[in-house]
Amino acid sequence: MNIKRNILLNPGPATTTDTVKAQLMAPDMCHREQDFVDVIEKLRKDLVKIAHGNDKDYVAVLFSGSGTINMDVALNSLLPDGKKVLIVNNGAYSSRAVDICKYYGLSYIELKLDFTAPIEPGNIKEVLNDNPDITLVYTTHHETGSGILNDIRSIGKIVHEHQAVFVVDATSSFALVPLDIVKDNVDFLLASAQKGIAAMPGLSFVIGRRDLIELSKDYPKRSYYCHLYRQYHHFEVDGEMQFTPPVQLVYAAAQGVKEYFAEGENDKYKRIVRVNQAIHEGLKRLGFKEYIKRENQGPLVVSVLYPNDINWDFKKVHDFCYERGFILFPRPVGGVLAFRLGSLGAIDVGDIDNFFKVLKDALLSLKIEVPVRY
Ligand SMILES: *Cc1c(COP(=O)(O)O)cnc(C)c1O
């Protein structure tokens, strides 16, 4: 295939392989055909396998939409009447979950913690003790806005000691950082095709406990289209989504998963770590400072502080890199002026080395002092 390969250093969507891209050119297909039902069925089972669940107790329920659709679905579908959800918030994505609670008028408690450090699991004990009506606890595994990785296993243990259900947004860590839905004490994992499995945006999955979905059947119904039980039920009865699935995106996701298993969980993780390491080293060579302390970061996203140089202009740096096939993410982190470099996609150290050559050229051509100053 002769499609330009861009290196996406933004934290999702990610660089995909040509073999994943090629799936978008599959023959037209009606989603009711058994051939397609078989593909989606296998994809759902494979997603449960990536999470190390068994497919008797765990299911993957797919939705057509970007990753946020999962957050919407999980929050509106899993809260019984008269009960509360606790959002353990240490970043932009859990803040989005708080917004969703507000939109649905859900009873929620927000435990807002330091946005520059991982969650201290002990913090949630007191809230759970004081509020026995919390039946649902929600947090984010990898806070993509900062690069912080939370210790979901320890948090989940406390959640389960309080007999609550634990929902984890693992959108930017699933299929990247090894996760085990059982050992990590998670009931529902949220993930999306454009990140860990390096496929196309527009397809998302809630992976979780079948018994809890069954139990949620009679919970208040707050959405028609974005409803976990409804979608699950259609998969059970027809092997299919409630309404038309994004057929080609399903093919691409299936290919992404195939390539995930071909690379292997450990080798993939090693690659992510070495790409991230190369990012840290390249930044150091050019004098850049990072926003989050190294020991508080996961291996997925680095937040880089804007240097203090009269010629620094993020947009110009971005445009210089963009024209050469490298995409940076401009959005500042929690009001701090920073950009982000992710290691999510089908990229390796050679791509990062090439990127830093281009970044250095960008700095020199804009007459920004190298190493950069603060
Ligand atoms: C990417 C991401 C999402 C989903 O964002 P969309 O813009 O809807 O794709 C949700 N949570 C986390 C942690 C993410 O990284």
The ligand as an SDF file (V2000), in Angstrom:
LIG
                    3D

 15 15  0  0  0  0  0  0  0  0999 V2000
   -8.6470    8.6900   24.7420 C   0  0  0  0  0  0  0  0  0  0  0  0
   -9.2410    8.5070   26.0640 C   0  0  0  0  0  0  0  0  0  0  0  0
  -10.6270    8.4760   26.2370 C   0  0  0  0  0  0  0  0  0  0  0  0
  -11.5930    8.6620   25.1110 C   0  0  0  0  0  0  0  0  0  0  0  0
  -11.4910    9.8940   24.4970 O   0  0  0  0  0  0  0  0  0  0  0  0
  -12.2090   10.1350   23.0880 P   0  0  0  0  0  0  0  0  0  0  0  0
  -11.8180   11.5240   22.7350 O   0  0  0  0  0  0  0  0  0  0  0  0
  -13.6480    9.9570   23.2790 O   0  0  0  0  0  0  0  0  0  0  0  0
  -11.6280    9.1070   22.1800 O   0  0  0  0  0  0  0  0  0  0  0  0
  -11.1150    8.2110   27.4870 C   0  0  0  0  0  0  0  0  0  0  0  0
  -10.2970    8.0220   28.5310 N   0  0  0  0  0  0  0  0  0  0  0  0
   -8.9700    8.0530   28.4180 C   0  0  0  0  0  0  0  0  0  0  0  0
   -8.1120    7.8130   29.6060 C   0  0  0  0  0  0  0  0  0  0  0  0
   -8.3900    8.3110   27.1770 C   0  0  0  0  0  0  0  0  0  0  0  0
   -7.0560    8.3360   27.0410 O   0  0  0  0  0  0  0  0  0  0  0  0
  1  2  1  0
  2  3  1  0
  2 14  2  0
  3  4  1  0
  3 10  2  0
  4  5  1  0
  5  6  1  0
  6  7  2  0
  6  8  1  0
  6  9  1  0
 10 11  1  0
 11 12  2  0
 12 13  1  0
 12 14  1  0
 14 15  1  0
M  END
$$$$
